[in-house]
């Protein structure tokens, strides 16, 4: 079962207040340059996000949320430092993104 890492915040914050589109586009281009498969996803599906173990985070997310999910823990740590106002965590799932 793969281990996934995520950075989660309000959907409004990630889509309107932070340059997430630019960050993910740069990451995608970097992966293409080094011929690496994409191992991250931007998810806004509220049903999927409800399946995460977010007990300690749920109270902080009063509005709709969005997440960047990755197989790369270092990328998620970097996002936390770069974006700041996100919560991070990890989970295991049979679900394939």
C-alpha positions, 0 to 999 in steps of 0.5 A: 500500500503506497504512502502518500503525503499531503499539504492541505488548506482552504480551497480559496487560499490555495487557488486564489491567494497563493501561486500554487498553479505556478509552483505546480507548473514549475515542478511539472516542467522540472520533472519533464526535464529530468524525465521523472513521472509526475508523483503529485496531484492537486485535489479539490474533491471534498469526498476524497479529502474527507477520507484523510485522517484529519482529526487534528486538522479538521477544526482548522478547515471550516471552509472547503479545502484543497490538497496537494498529494504526493509520494514525495515527503520532501516535496510536501515539506518544501511546500509547507516552507514555501506556502506556510499556511498549510497543514501537512500529513500522511496516509496510506491508501489502496486508492491510486491517484 
